[in-house]
Amino acid sequence: MALFSTPPQSLCILRLSAIGDVCHAIAVVQAIQAHWPSTKITWVTGKIEAQLIGDLPGIEVVVFDKKAGWAGMKAVWAALKGQQFDALLHMQVALRASALSLGIKARYRVGFGKNRTKEGQWLFTNRHLPDTNSFHVLDNFADFARYLGVPFDQPHWNIPLSDEDTAFARQQINQHPTLIISPAASKDERNWLTERYAQLADYANEKGMQVILCGSPAPREVTQGQAIEQLCQHPVKNLIGQTSLKQLTALLGQATVVVAPDTGPAHLATTQGTPVIGLYAHSNPQRTGPYNSLNTVCSVYDQHAEAQHGKPVSALPWGTRVKGDQLMKDISLAQVTATLDTLIS
């Protein structure tokens, strides 16, 4: 039985990070809005993520600055003072998010079910999703909508882009078939080999595509981009650290294909309808991969998971990761170029 038989007056979404997970959550929140257009929605999120969702139609965004620690929590509570929500959707299991939730007043505090929760989230919620067979993170988020009484089938996204952001992207792409490589994951061990990114860029160039590198201004990403550029035999356009989050989203939307490891731009590209070749070794791409491009993932996760845990992947707990600094080298260049050929043909 659904939690609400009539539209609630107000909901609070608690999903702070990261970009990929926020992309998944956007589809779910916008499904709720489409079903219950009169429901007021407030979303508590992180500083970087707010750049993406700050102008989503009909959503009030409250920013949590995790670097500010306790003061950051108090600022969120002050912003929400006097508000009592019909339900809080506690969509982040991290203990920091649960601590932050203590200052958010809501009649129902909805958390993950027993087979998906961790870090004591159970203690901070008074309603819990039923145990689920949903595998992908996005489908687990969609369980929140279904629990409330909102049907959810396929994800749809409406992320507003300004005319300036779109013009920037069109200027960079200039109607050329374009491969965008977003080479950096959040941890270096999840990055593909620098020389293989360069070899892939050269291969795409020889196929008549222009190649653009993108990423954040983090020094490790800038250094990585420069190293790829130096190894390329053909010119590439290196925009790493030179785009805002919305410019990046527009750019990914104009691309022909995006190649990325387990990182936010893979999911940003998905929100824009661009096919993605995801590169995976440490986590199961069926759980965390680009939602609409799971059939074009290049993955060595299964072989490493079975070798490390001694069981077939189907017998492993949801969320099982594998460890190692050298796993990504087992994704061959031929595997990725063959997948690229399939997409561009």
N, C-alpha and C positions, 0 to 999 in steps of 0.2 A: 504493500500500500504506500502511495506517495506521501511525502511529508506534508505537502500543501495541496488542498483541493481547490483553492482559489489563489490568484496571484498574491504573493507576499508584498508588503509595502516596501521593504528594504532588505538588501543582502549586502554582506561584506565579504569580499574575496581576499584571502591572505595567501599570496604567492609572490615571494620576494625575488627569486632568481631561479635559474639562470635564463639567458635569452631563449634557448631552445624550449625549455619548459614553459616559459611565459608565452611563447608562440602557441604551444599546445593549449594552454589555458585560455588564450584569446578566443579560439574556436568554440570552446565550451561556454564561455561567458556570453559571446555573441549569439549562441543558440538560445541561451536563457532570455536574452533581450528580445530576440525575435518572437519567442513564445509568450513572454510577459512584458510587453513594451511599457507598461505603467510602473514596473518595479524599479525603484531607485537602487542603483548599484554603486558601491564604493569599493575601490581596489587599493589595498596596501601593498606596495612593491618597492624594489630597490631603486637606487639613483640611476643606474645605467638603464635598467629596464623601463623606467619612467619615460625615457626619451622615445621609446617605442609606443607605449600605451597612453602617454599623457594627453593625446588628443583623440583617443577613441571616442566615437559618438556616444553620448549618454552615460559616461562613466566618470565619477569623481575619483581622482587619483590622489592618494596620500603617500608621500615618499618617506621611506625609512632609510636613514643613512647608517649602515651597520658599522662604519668606521667611528661613528660618534658614540657607540656603545650604549651605556645606560641613558645618556642624554638624548640619543637618537630615539630610544624607546619612549621616553617621556614626551618627546616632541610629537610622536604619533598619537599617544594617548591624549595629549592636549588638543590636537586637531580633531579628535573624535569625541571630545568631551560633550556630554549631554545627548549623545546618539545611542539609541538602543535598536539594534538590528533584529529583524525577524529570524535571520540565520546568518551565521558565520561559516563560510566554506573554508576550512583549514586545509589547504591544498599543499602544504609543505611540512614534511615530517621532521625537519631539523629542530633541535632543541631550542635554538635561538628564536625560531619562528613561534614555537609554542610559548616561550616566555613572553614574547611580544603580544601573543593572543590574550594574555591575562588581563590586559587593559582595554580589551575590545568587548563591549557589552552586547550580548546577543541571547535571545531566548533559546535557540538551538545552536549548538556548537558542533558542526559536523566534521568528523575526521575519517580517515581511511579505515577499511575493514581490517580484521585481525590478520589476514594473510597478506596485507600490504603495509601495515603500520610498523614503525620502529621509533627508537629514541624517546620512548615514553609518551608519544603523542596521545595515546589512549587516555592518559590521565588528565589531559587538557580539554577533552571533548565530552559532550553528553549524548551525542548521537553518532552512530558508526555505520559506515556503508556495510552492506552484507559482503561476505567473502565473495570474491570475484574470479572469473576465468579470464577477464580482460588482460591482455598481455602488454600491448604497447602503452607507454606512459600516457599518451593522449586518450586512449580508451579508458584507462583508469581514472583520468580526470572527468571524462564523459559520464562515468558512473555517478559523480556528484549531481549532474543535471538530472539524470534518470531518477535518482533517489528523491530529488525535490518534486518530481512530477513533470519534467521537461523531456520530451522525446529527443533522441539524438541518433542520427544515422551517419551521415558523412560530414566531416569538418568543412566549414566555409570561413573565410577570413575577409574582413573589411578593415584594412589598415590605411588610413588616409595618408596620402603623399602630396606634398605641395607641388605647385607648378614648377617651382625652382628646383626641387629635388628630381622631378621627372625630366626636366630640361638638362640638368647635370648628367643624368644617366644616359640620355639620348645622345648628348654631345660626346661622351666617352665611347659609347658603342658605335654610333654613327652608321647604323644599319648593317654592320658587318656580322657574319656568323661569329659568335664569341664564346670562348671557353673562359669561365672565371674559376680560378683556383684560389680557394681560401685555405691556406696550408696549415694553419696553427690550431691545434686543440688546446684545451685548458692546461694540459700537462704534456711536456715534451715527448714522453714515452708513447703518446697516442698520435704523434705526427708520423706521416710517411717519410721516407728517406728524401733528403734534400735533392740528391742527384736524380731521383726518379721523378720528382715534381718537374725538374728542368727537362728531363727526357720527354715527359708527357707534354710539356709546353712546346717543345720542338716538334713533336709528332703532330700536335694540333695545328701548328703553324704550317707544316708541310701539307696538311689536309685543307688549307685555305682558311683557317680560322685565326682571328686575332686572339691573343691571350692577355687576360688582366689578372693581376694578383691583388687580393684584397685582405683586409684584416684590421686589427685595432692598432692604436699607436703604442702599445706595450713594447719596450725595447727589445724583448726576445723575439717578437713578431717582426719588427722592423729589420733586425739582424738576419732573421731567417729569409725574409723576402729578398734582401740584398744578396744573400748567398745563392738563392735560386736564380736570380737575375744574372749573376756573374757566370753561372754554369751554362746558361742557355746559349745555343748557337744562333738563335733567331731573336729578334727584339720582342720583349714583353712590356706591357704597361704596368708599372708597379704603383698601385694606389694604396698600399698598406699604410695605415695611419693617416690617410688623407681624406677620409670621408666621415661624415656624421652617420649615426645609426640609420636615419631615414634616407640619406643619400645612398648608403650601402644597400638598403632594402630596395630602393628604386633600381639600382645598378643590377642587383641579382635578378630583379624582375625582367630586365631587358636582355639578359644573357640567353644563349642557346642551351648551354649545359653548365652546371656548377659541379666542381669536384672538391670535396672537403672530407676531413676526418670527422670524428665525433665532436662537433662544434656548432655554435649558434647559427652562423650563416647558412648551414645546410637546411635548417628549419625555417629561417627567414626566406630562403629561396622557395621552399615548399609553400609558404603563405602566398607567394606571388605566382604560383603555377609553373615554376621552372623545374625541369627534371634535374635530379641530383644523382651523382655517383658518390655514394658514401663509402668511406674507407674505415673498416672496423676490425679490431683484434681483441680489445679488452672488455667490451661489453656487447651484449647480444643486440645486433641491429634490429631484430624483430621487436625489441623492447624500446630502443632509443634511437632507431634510425629515422631518416627523413620519411615521414608518414606515407606520402604518395609515391615514393620511389624505392620501396623496399625490394622491388624486383630488379633494381639496377645497383644494388649494394655489392661492393667487393669486400668479402669478409673472410677472415681466417679464425674467427672466434670459435666456431664449433670444434675445430681440430685441437686448439689449445685448451679449451674448456674440458674436453674429454680427456686429454692427456694429463692435465693438472688434477682433475677431480676423479678420474677413474670411472666415470659414468657417462652415458649418452646425455646430450644437452636436454633432452626431453625429461630426464629424471632429476635434473638439477633444480634447486630452489630458484624462484623468480628473483632476478637481480644479481645472480651470480656473476662475478667478474673474474678475470684472469690476470695474473701478474707477470711482469717481465718488461725489461727495457728494450728488447730486440724483437718483439712480436710482429711489429708492423712491416718488418723487412720481408715477411713471408707473403705479403701481397705483391704479386709480380707486376712489372710494367705491362706485360702482355695481357694480363687479366683486365687491367684498367683500359688499355687501348682498345681491346675487343669490345668492352662495354660502351666506350665512347663511339666506336664505329656503329654499333647497333642503334644508338640514340640519334646520331646525325644522318643515318641512312633513311 
